């Protein structure tokens, strides 16, 4: 009989074995750079603070698709194309209206984006211009999908998108049924800028891996949405808000609440990052926004609890908040439902995903990493009746 043997591993054949691919370089890219030690984030050459202070989301989209900022003519042209691409095909709208009202918004968004692929003309010559046009189409339609589902599940009339104004303005208009004020538009626009791109995270890796098979952009974005949906990736900000609402409901002391979670070995969402060793620069910007908005909207308790939690986590675990921590209170102060938070993340990050798709397609090679087999070999076959 053949003897079952434990696999002998020649580690020289596997020079890079890290759990979760930590530190592994999978791609080269012009899209973004992160310095985890300094807390630095750069989009295609521009520091996130510079973009947050000066750019619009539409300019950031152009930057991530072209690796440069647009001139005024190019920006006007992009705005026009985005504005004219917001309307959904009727079958997609029918799906949104007829699916379960209790469905997860991210699940509906994932399905609707996949359906969009049925309505885009297939080109034999998949040029860069054609890929950018697909990126524009997907980016323009995602806000419409999110707003349409939220209103449909609430028994409200779906509001058609405007063929004018910014992405941020149009989304808030479709979501709430009224034109947003200048500050609300500015806040939403800034949130979209901060979430647009962030290196080789799980969803971006998924997007590029799908692109590498020469699959279409709709498939890549659909796969990326599936990855972002997980609570360890894009779903963390919703969990942060659920935690704050739980503190409110229980009338708990936030510091004691966190101590109890830590003592129970429970994860406190919104803290720590695989790359940053200091405060996430996006969290720093959102922290200021959270304070300002909480004062304007009467949610100062949420901000104060957040600060108390931040101090507790820093003193107990020496870890800093990430982008999800303060984005939760920012969205809540704007009146956005917690289960839409990851959808808004998607609305922004699609600009980065499609930028990576364009980059991958330009110099493509099929993604095919190796796996380290650690099981047995040569096991003896036993008939079913003898097992």
VMD Tcl script that draws the C-alpha trace (Angstrom):
set ca {
  {0.00 0.00 0.00}
  {1.11 3.53 -0.73}
  {2.00 5.40 2.43}
  {0.35 8.77 3.08}
  {3.12 11.30 3.26}
  {3.18 14.86 4.53}
  {4.27 17.19 1.75}
  {7.92 18.18 1.93}
  {8.12 21.87 1.17}
  {11.05 23.38 -0.70}
  {10.76 26.97 0.47}
  {13.26 28.09 -2.15}
  {10.49 27.52 -4.68}
  {8.21 29.87 -2.72}
  {10.31 32.94 -1.93}
  {7.35 35.12 -0.96}
  {4.86 33.50 1.38}
  {2.91 35.98 3.48}
  {-0.50 35.58 5.02}
  {-2.95 37.87 3.26}
  {-0.19 38.75 0.72}
  {1.16 41.31 3.19}
  {3.99 43.27 1.62}
  {3.78 41.41 -1.69}
  {4.07 43.60 -4.79}
  {1.59 42.32 -7.37}
  {1.48 45.21 -9.86}
  {3.21 48.44 -10.77}
  {0.92 51.43 -11.04}
  {0.74 55.18 -11.61}
  {-2.56 55.51 -9.76}
  {-1.62 56.03 -6.13}
  {1.20 55.87 -3.59}
  {0.91 55.27 0.14}
  {3.61 55.86 2.75}
  {2.31 54.08 5.81}
  {5.01 55.43 8.11}
  {4.40 59.08 7.22}
  {0.66 58.79 6.69}
  {1.00 60.00 3.11}
  {-1.44 59.32 0.26}
  {-0.84 60.46 -3.33}
  {-3.10 60.14 -6.37}
  {-1.12 60.14 -9.62}
  {1.41 62.62 -8.22}
  {-0.93 64.82 -6.15}
  {-1.06 64.71 -2.35}
  {-4.52 63.96 -0.95}
  {-4.51 67.21 1.05}
  {-3.89 69.18 -2.14}
  {-6.73 67.41 -3.93}
  {-9.08 67.74 -0.95}
  {-8.47 71.48 -0.84}
  {-8.58 72.23 -4.56}
  {-10.07 69.48 -6.75}
  {-13.55 68.34 -7.66}
  {-14.44 64.66 -7.82}
  {-14.74 64.94 -11.60}
  {-11.16 66.27 -11.81}
  {-10.00 63.32 -9.70}
  {-11.79 60.93 -12.07}
  {-9.96 62.44 -15.03}
  {-6.68 62.24 -13.10}
  {-7.12 58.55 -12.31}
  {-8.11 57.71 -15.88}
  {-5.41 59.79 -17.60}
  {-2.63 60.26 -15.00}
  {-2.91 64.04 -15.33}
  {-5.36 66.79 -14.48}
  {-7.68 68.10 -17.20}
  {-7.59 71.55 -18.69}
  {-10.85 73.50 -18.59}
  {-12.04 72.25 -21.99}
  {-11.36 68.64 -21.05}
  {-13.08 69.08 -17.69}
  {-16.14 70.64 -19.31}
  {-16.26 67.76 -21.79}
  {-16.00 65.16 -19.01}
  {-18.73 66.86 -16.99}
  {-21.02 66.85 -20.02}
  {-20.38 63.17 -20.71}
  {-21.00 62.21 -17.07}
  {-24.19 64.27 -16.94}
  {-25.51 62.72 -20.16}
  {-24.73 59.15 -18.99}
  {-26.65 59.08 -15.70}
  {-29.93 57.59 -16.91}
  {-30.45 53.86 -16.40}
  {-31.69 51.37 -19.03}
  {-35.32 50.49 -18.33}
  {-34.66 46.80 -17.54}
  {-32.15 47.85 -14.86}
  {-34.67 50.31 -13.44}
  {-37.33 47.58 -13.49}
  {-35.02 45.28 -11.52}
  {-34.38 47.97 -8.89}
  {-38.12 48.57 -8.49}
  {-39.07 44.88 -8.33}
  {-36.32 43.32 -6.25}
  {-36.78 42.68 -2.52}
  {-37.21 45.86 -0.48}
  {-35.20 44.11 2.24}
  {-32.21 43.36 0.00}
  {-28.79 44.63 0.99}
  {-28.09 47.81 -1.00}
  {-24.63 46.54 -1.97}
  {-26.14 43.32 -3.32}
  {-28.59 45.31 -5.44}
  {-25.81 47.60 -6.65}
  {-23.64 44.61 -7.58}
  {-26.44 43.04 -9.63}
  {-27.46 46.30 -11.31}
  {-23.89 47.10 -12.37}
  {-23.56 43.61 -13.83}
  {-26.78 44.17 -15.79}
  {-25.39 47.38 -17.26}
  {-22.94 45.27 -19.26}
  {-25.87 44.04 -21.35}
  {-26.44 47.53 -22.72}
  {-22.94 48.60 -23.73}
  {-21.92 48.08 -27.32}
  {-19.17 45.49 -27.75}
  {-16.22 46.79 -29.75}
  {-13.74 44.53 -31.49}
  {-11.09 47.22 -31.07}
  {-11.00 47.78 -27.31}
  {-9.14 51.10 -27.39}
  {-8.16 53.33 -24.49}
  {-10.82 55.84 -25.57}
  {-13.47 53.11 -25.51}
  {-12.33 51.97 -22.05}
  {-12.52 55.54 -20.71}
  {-16.03 55.90 -22.15}
  {-17.05 52.74 -20.31}
  {-15.52 54.14 -17.13}
  {-17.56 57.33 -17.58}
  {-20.75 55.33 -18.13}
  {-20.31 53.17 -15.03}
  {-19.24 56.08 -12.83}
  {-22.22 58.15 -13.97}
  {-24.82 55.42 -13.40}
  {-23.81 54.09 -9.99}
  {-25.19 57.12 -8.08}
  {-28.49 56.71 -9.94}
  {-28.69 53.03 -8.94}
  {-28.05 53.79 -5.26}
  {-30.57 56.62 -5.03}
  {-33.21 54.76 -7.05}
  {-33.07 51.68 -4.82}
  {-33.17 53.66 -1.60}
  {-36.24 55.58 -2.71}
  {-37.93 52.49 -4.16}
  {-37.49 50.44 -0.97}
  {-38.91 53.36 1.03}
  {-42.03 53.57 -1.13}
  {-40.99 56.89 -2.66}
  {-41.00 57.92 -6.31}
  {-37.68 57.45 -8.07}
  {-36.22 60.80 -9.12}
  {-34.67 61.02 -12.54}
  {-31.08 62.28 -12.67}
  {-30.27 65.80 -13.73}
  {-28.29 66.46 -16.90}
  {-26.44 69.23 -15.13}
  {-24.54 69.87 -11.88}
  {-21.85 67.80 -10.17}
  {-21.92 64.13 -9.27}
  {-22.26 65.06 -5.58}
  {-25.12 67.51 -6.21}
  {-27.03 65.11 -8.43}
  {-26.70 62.19 -6.02}
  {-28.02 64.15 -3.05}
  {-30.83 65.53 -5.22}
  {-31.88 62.05 -6.38}
  {-31.57 60.63 -2.86}
  {-33.47 63.30 -0.93}
  {-35.79 64.76 -3.56}
  {-34.54 68.30 -3.10}
  {-31.55 70.28 -4.25}
  {-28.71 70.22 -1.72}
  {-27.16 73.35 -0.33}
  {-23.66 74.44 -1.24}
  {-22.10 73.04 1.95}
  {-23.81 69.65 1.59}
  {-22.62 69.37 -2.02}
  {-19.09 70.37 -1.01}
  {-19.01 67.82 1.82}
  {-20.24 64.98 -0.40}
  {-17.77 65.95 -3.13}
  {-14.92 65.85 -0.63}
  {-15.99 62.43 0.62}
  {-15.94 61.16 -2.97}
  {-12.42 62.52 -3.46}
  {-11.12 60.89 -0.27}
  {-12.44 57.43 -1.17}
  {-11.56 57.47 -4.87}
  {-8.34 55.45 -4.82}
  {-6.15 53.64 -2.33}
  {-3.51 51.35 -3.76}
  {-3.72 47.59 -4.12}
  {-6.52 46.86 -1.67}
  {-8.69 43.75 -1.93}
  {-11.28 45.20 -4.32}
  {-8.71 46.82 -6.59}
  {-6.71 43.58 -6.74}
  {-9.90 41.70 -7.60}
  {-10.68 44.25 -10.32}
  {-7.23 43.94 -11.90}
  {-7.21 40.14 -11.67}
  {-10.50 39.99 -13.56}
  {-9.24 42.49 -16.13}
  {-6.13 40.35 -16.64}
  {-8.29 37.58 -18.09}
  {-9.40 40.11 -20.76}
  {-12.86 40.17 -19.27}
  {-14.90 43.38 -19.67}
  {-14.94 46.37 -17.35}
  {-18.45 45.64 -16.07}
  {-17.30 42.22 -14.87}
  {-14.25 43.72 -13.19}
  {-16.26 46.39 -11.39}
  {-18.90 43.83 -10.39}
  {-16.19 41.64 -8.85}
  {-14.68 44.63 -7.09}
  {-18.07 45.52 -5.60}
  {-18.31 41.97 -4.27}
  {-14.94 42.37 -2.56}
  {-15.76 45.82 -1.17}
  {-19.02 44.50 0.28}
  {-17.17 42.58 2.99}
  {-17.06 44.09 6.50}
  {-13.26 43.90 6.61}
  {-13.07 46.19 3.57}
  {-15.77 48.68 2.58}
  {-18.38 47.51 5.05}
  {-16.41 48.73 8.06}
  {-17.92 52.24 8.15}
  {-21.42 50.79 8.49}
  {-20.19 48.70 11.43}
  {-18.70 51.83 13.01}
  {-22.06 53.58 12.83}
  {-23.84 50.53 14.21}
  {-21.43 50.61 17.16}
  {-22.15 54.29 17.85}
  {-25.91 53.71 17.59}
  {-25.57 50.76 19.98}
  {-23.84 53.04 22.49}
  {-26.69 55.50 22.10}
  {-29.40 52.87 22.46}
  {-27.82 51.38 25.58}
  {-27.01 54.82 27.00}
  {-23.54 53.40 27.57}
  {-20.34 55.15 28.46}
  {-18.26 54.95 25.25}
  {-14.98 54.33 27.07}
  {-16.44 51.51 29.16}
  {-18.16 50.13 26.06}
  {-14.82 49.87 24.22}
  {-13.11 48.33 27.23}
  {-15.79 45.66 27.34}
  {-15.31 44.89 23.66}
  {-11.55 44.69 24.05}
  {-11.87 42.45 27.13}
  {-14.17 40.16 25.12}
  {-11.58 40.05 22.30}
  {-14.10 41.68 19.94}
  {-12.91 43.75 17.00}
  {-13.47 47.50 17.15}
  {-14.21 48.53 13.58}
  {-12.68 51.66 12.11}
  {-9.25 51.21 13.67}
  {-5.98 49.93 12.35}
  {-4.80 49.58 8.78}
  {-2.67 47.09 6.90}
  {-0.52 49.90 5.51}
  {-0.69 52.97 7.76}
  {1.37 52.98 10.96}
  {0.02 56.39 11.90}
  {-3.32 58.12 11.40}
  {-4.84 57.58 7.97}
  {-4.57 61.00 6.24}
  {-8.15 60.62 5.01}
  {-9.31 60.08 8.60}
  {-7.54 63.27 9.59}
  {-9.51 65.28 7.02}
  {-12.79 63.52 7.86}
  {-12.22 64.14 11.56}
  {-12.45 67.88 11.00}
  {-15.51 67.44 8.80}
  {-17.16 65.27 11.45}
  {-16.68 67.91 14.14}
  {-18.06 70.69 11.96}
  {-21.06 68.71 10.74}
  {-21.95 67.36 14.17}
  {-22.10 70.90 15.50}
  {-24.24 72.07 12.58}
  {-26.69 69.15 12.76}
  {-26.94 68.59 16.51}
  {-25.02 65.31 16.58}
  {-22.25 66.52 18.87}
  {-22.70 63.45 21.06}
  {-21.63 61.17 18.21}
  {-18.52 63.23 17.60}
  {-17.66 63.35 21.31}
  {-18.11 59.59 21.61}
  {-15.89 59.12 18.57}
  {-13.15 61.21 20.15}
  {-13.44 59.24 23.40}
  {-13.21 55.96 21.49}
  {-10.20 57.26 19.54}
  {-8.35 58.17 22.73}
  {-9.20 54.82 24.32}
  {-7.99 52.79 21.34}
  {-4.81 54.83 21.15}
  {-4.01 54.39 24.84}
  {-5.04 50.72 25.06}
  {-3.89 49.39 21.69}
  {-1.77 52.19 20.23}
  {-3.67 52.08 16.96}
  {-5.14 54.98 14.99}
  {-8.47 55.37 13.19}
  {-8.77 54.64 9.50}
  {-10.97 56.29 6.86}
  {-14.05 54.34 7.94}
  {-14.14 55.67 11.49}
  {-15.03 59.30 10.89}
  {-16.73 58.81 7.53}
  {-19.51 57.03 9.44}
  {-20.43 60.10 11.49}
  {-20.02 62.39 8.47}
  {-22.56 60.41 6.45}
  {-24.91 60.06 9.41}
  {-24.83 63.81 10.04}
  {-25.81 64.27 6.38}
  {-28.90 62.11 6.96}
  {-27.64 59.09 4.98}
  {-28.74 55.64 6.16}
  {-25.91 53.45 7.50}
  {-26.58 50.59 5.08}
  {-25.84 52.97 2.18}
  {-22.35 53.87 3.39}
  {-20.54 51.15 1.45}
  {-22.55 52.02 -1.66}
  {-21.27 55.59 -1.42}
  {-17.77 54.17 -1.02}
  {-18.40 52.31 -4.29}
  {-19.72 55.46 -5.97}
  {-16.33 57.02 -5.33}
  {-13.94 54.05 -5.64}
  {-15.26 53.10 -9.09}
  {-13.08 55.92 -10.42}
  {-10.00 54.18 -9.05}
  {-11.10 50.70 -10.11}
  {-11.72 51.78 -13.69}
  {-8.42 53.67 -13.70}
  {-6.65 50.46 -12.68}
  {-8.59 48.51 -15.32}
  {-7.40 50.93 -18.01}
  {-3.83 50.64 -16.74}
  {-3.95 46.84 -16.56}
  {-5.42 46.53 -20.04}
  {-2.68 48.68 -21.55}
  {0.10 46.30 -20.46}
  {-1.71 43.13 -19.54}
  {-0.52 39.76 -18.34}
  {-2.80 37.13 -16.85}
  {-2.65 37.14 -13.04}
  {-1.57 33.66 -11.93}
  {0.03 33.47 -8.47}
  {1.21 30.19 -6.99}
  {-0.22 28.44 -3.97}
  {1.75 26.53 -1.35}
  {0.28 23.02 -0.99}
  {0.54 21.87 2.63}
  {-1.62 18.74 2.49}
  {-0.74 15.05 2.29}
  {0.23 13.04 -0.79}
  {-0.24 9.45 -1.93}
  {-3.22 8.72 0.31}
  {-4.68 5.22 0.01}
  {-8.05 4.89 -1.74}
  {-10.77 3.34 0.41}
  {-14.06 2.16 -1.19}
  {-17.15 4.08 -0.03}
  {-18.63 1.11 1.87}
  {-15.44 0.79 3.93}
  {-15.02 4.46 4.92}
}
mol new
graphics top color blue
foreach p $ca { graphics top sphere $p radius 0.5 }
foreach p [lrange $ca 0 end-1] q [lrange $ca 1 end] { graphics top cylinder $p $q radius 0.2 }
display resetview
